[in-house]
Amino acid sequence: MIRLKKIAAAKWNGNGLGNSAADWCVVGNENIVIEKLSLYWIARDISNGMDRRIARGYSRKDLLEILQTKI
C-alpha cells in the first residue's frame, strides 16, 4: 500500500484559469512526486537532480495502482 504526503495544496489560479490539484509525494520515497498535468496524473522521480517520469494514469487511483507494481 502506497501512502502519500501532501507537499503543495490545491490552489485557485484566478478567473478564467480554474484551479490546480494538490501535489503529493510518496512516504518513504520523497523523491517520487505525484501531480496532475492536464488530463493525466503523473509520477516523477526527482532524485539526483534528474526529472524522470516513471508512471502515468487517467486518475490518481489508476496511477497509484501502476506505481504499486513499479516500486
RADA-V65347 format. One record per run of one state. SS is the DSSP state (a for helix, b for strand, c for the rest). FROM is the first residue (numbers start at 1). TO is the last residue. Records with the same first field share a line. If there is no record, write none. Layout:
SS = FROM-TO + FROM-TO
This chain:
c = 1-3 + 9-10 + 13-18 + 21-22 + 27-28 + 38-39 + 46-46 + 50-51 + 58-59 + 71-71
b = 4-8 + 11-12 + 19-20 + 23-26 + 29-37 + 40-45 + 52-57
a = 47-49 + 60-70
